[in-house]
């Protein structure tokens, strides 16, 4: 897990989950590779790590990547970091997340908005600022009522990755149960979205690498 992914995971737990509570947390893509979100969850959590292959930190190996072997409405929070880019049909996985969450349950998604091609076992997607809203619309089309509480693209931290971070609640009727936002604590970010606020916060057309290239070349189109 790269440094910014670890820090954003910590910020999610600190912002949204009561450290004294005992939530059931489901981690999709839980294999411990240079760190895991498990270490950041409230100490009393019932933490379940699922992945598509066995490994350290994996409690349940999925036979079907698009079916989570848990009952409807049984999970308090689902987290997934650096995994959805490797899921070929990630929108089906999003629906499974919504199915297993309680109505007030949260889904924390961290996926790259840039970066090198890296196959585990495939590498299919990068997530841009409109991805969170698109997932909400897909969830609604599929019969759910999710809401995007917030999303943003982070600046790089000691690595090449620019994280796309989004937090969803399963049922939009439960938005008010989660008043705090990572956006208020994360510091610098670009292309943020916040529930109840129109438009994009801190808009930036260029990726961090693109902006850097334009500064180096002095040309508005970089090397184009």
CORGIQUI-V930464 format. One record per residue. N is the residue number from 1. SS is DSSP state (a for helix, b for strand, c for the rest). PSI is psi as a letter, one per 40 degrees, with the letter a starting at -180 (999 if undefined). Layout:
# CORGIQUI-V930464
n:N ss:SS psi:PSI
n:N ss:SS psi:PSI
This chain:
# CORGIQUI-V930464
n:1 ss:c psi:h
n:2 ss:c psi:i
n:3 ss:a psi:d
n:4 ss:a psi:d
n:5 ss:a psi:d
n:6 ss:a psi:d
n:7 ss:a psi:d
n:8 ss:a psi:d
n:9 ss:a psi:d
n:10 ss:a psi:d
n:11 ss:a psi:d
n:12 ss:a psi:d
n:13 ss:a psi:d
n:14 ss:a psi:d
n:15 ss:a psi:d
n:16 ss:a psi:d
n:17 ss:c psi:h
n:18 ss:c psi:h
n:19 ss:c psi:e
n:20 ss:c psi:e
n:21 ss:c psi:i
n:22 ss:c psi:g
n:23 ss:c psi:i
n:24 ss:b psi:h
n:25 ss:b psi:h
n:26 ss:b psi:h
n:27 ss:b psi:h
n:28 ss:b psi:h
n:29 ss:c psi:f
n:30 ss:c psi:e
n:31 ss:c psi:h
n:32 ss:c psi:h
n:33 ss:c psi:g
n:34 ss:c psi:f
n:35 ss:c psi:i
n:36 ss:c psi:i
n:37 ss:a psi:e
n:38 ss:a psi:d
n:39 ss:a psi:e
n:40 ss:a psi:e
n:41 ss:c psi:i
n:42 ss:c psi:i
n:43 ss:c psi:d
n:44 ss:c psi:e
n:45 ss:c psi:i
n:46 ss:b psi:h
n:47 ss:b psi:h
n:48 ss:b psi:h
n:49 ss:b psi:h
n:50 ss:b psi:i
n:51 ss:b psi:i
n:52 ss:c psi:e
n:53 ss:c psi:i
n:54 ss:c psi:i
n:55 ss:c psi:i
n:56 ss:c psi:h
n:57 ss:c psi:e
n:58 ss:c psi:h
n:59 ss:c psi:d
n:60 ss:b psi:h
n:61 ss:b psi:h
n:62 ss:c psi:h
n:63 ss:c psi:d
n:64 ss:c psi:h
n:65 ss:c psi:e
n:66 ss:c psi:e
n:67 ss:c psi:h
n:68 ss:c psi:h
n:69 ss:c psi:f
n:70 ss:c psi:i
n:71 ss:c psi:i
n:72 ss:c psi:h
n:73 ss:c psi:f
n:74 ss:c psi:e
n:75 ss:b psi:h
n:76 ss:b psi:d
n:77 ss:b psi:h
n:78 ss:b psi:h
n:79 ss:b psi:i
n:80 ss:b psi:h
n:81 ss:b psi:h
n:82 ss:c psi:f
n:83 ss:c psi:d
n:84 ss:a psi:d
n:85 ss:a psi:e
n:86 ss:a psi:e
n:87 ss:c psi:h
n:88 ss:c psi:d
n:89 ss:c psi:g
n:90 ss:a psi:d
n:91 ss:a psi:d
n:92 ss:a psi:d
n:93 ss:a psi:d
n:94 ss:a psi:d
n:95 ss:a psi:d
n:96 ss:a psi:d
n:97 ss:a psi:d
n:98 ss:a psi:d
n:99 ss:a psi:d
n:100 ss:a psi:e
n:101 ss:b psi:i
n:102 ss:b psi:i
n:103 ss:b psi:d
n:104 ss:b psi:e
n:105 ss:b psi:i
n:106 ss:b psi:i
n:107 ss:b psi:h
n:108 ss:b psi:h
n:109 ss:b psi:h
n:110 ss:b psi:h
n:111 ss:b psi:i
n:112 ss:b psi:i
n:113 ss:c psi:e
n:114 ss:c psi:a
n:115 ss:c psi:i
n:116 ss:c psi:i
n:117 ss:c psi:h
n:118 ss:c psi:h
n:119 ss:c psi:h
n:120 ss:c psi:g
n:121 ss:c psi:e
n:122 ss:c psi:i
n:123 ss:c psi:h
n:124 ss:c psi:d
n:125 ss:c psi:i
n:126 ss:c psi:i
n:127 ss:c psi:h
n:128 ss:c psi:i
n:129 ss:c psi:d
n:130 ss:c psi:e
n:131 ss:a psi:d
n:132 ss:a psi:d
n:133 ss:a psi:d
n:134 ss:a psi:d
n:135 ss:a psi:d
n:136 ss:a psi:d
n:137 ss:a psi:d
n:138 ss:a psi:d
n:139 ss:a psi:d
n:140 ss:a psi:d
n:141 ss:a psi:d
n:142 ss:c psi:e
n:143 ss:c psi:e
n:144 ss:c psi:i
n:145 ss:c psi:f
n:146 ss:c psi:i
n:147 ss:b psi:i
n:148 ss:b psi:h
n:149 ss:b psi:d
n:150 ss:b psi:i
n:151 ss:b psi:i
n:152 ss:b psi:i
n:153 ss:b psi:h
n:154 ss:b psi:i
n:155 ss:c psi:i
n:156 ss:c psi:i
n:157 ss:c psi:h
n:158 ss:c psi:f
n:159 ss:c psi:i
n:160 ss:c psi:e
n:161 ss:c psi:h
n:162 ss:c psi:h
n:163 ss:b psi:h
n:164 ss:b psi:h
n:165 ss:b psi:h
n:166 ss:b psi:i
n:167 ss:b psi:h
n:168 ss:b psi:i
n:169 ss:b psi:i
n:170 ss:c psi:d
n:171 ss:c psi:h
n:172 ss:a psi:d
n:173 ss:a psi:e
n:174 ss:a psi:e
n:175 ss:a psi:d
n:176 ss:a psi:e
n:177 ss:a psi:e
n:178 ss:c psi:g
n:179 ss:c psi:d
n:180 ss:c psi:i
n:181 ss:c psi:i
n:182 ss:a psi:d
n:183 ss:a psi:d
n:184 ss:a psi:e
n:185 ss:c psi:e
n:186 ss:c psi:d
n:187 ss:c psi:b
n:188 ss:c psi:h
n:189 ss:b psi:i
n:190 ss:b psi:i
n:191 ss:b psi:f
n:192 ss:b psi:i
n:193 ss:b psi:i
n:194 ss:b psi:h
n:195 ss:c psi:h
n:196 ss:c psi:e
n:197 ss:c psi:h
n:198 ss:c psi:i
n:199 ss:c psi:a
n:200 ss:c psi:h
n:201 ss:b psi:h
n:202 ss:c psi:f
n:203 ss:c psi:i
n:204 ss:c psi:h
n:205 ss:c psi:d
n:206 ss:c psi:i
n:207 ss:c psi:i
n:208 ss:a psi:d
n:209 ss:a psi:d
n:210 ss:a psi:d
n:211 ss:a psi:d
n:212 ss:a psi:d
n:213 ss:a psi:d
n:214 ss:a psi:d
n:215 ss:a psi:d
n:216 ss:a psi:d
n:217 ss:a psi:e
n:218 ss:c psi:e
n:219 ss:c psi:h
n:220 ss:c psi:d
n:221 ss:c psi:e
n:222 ss:c psi:b
n:223 ss:c psi:e
n:224 ss:c psi:999
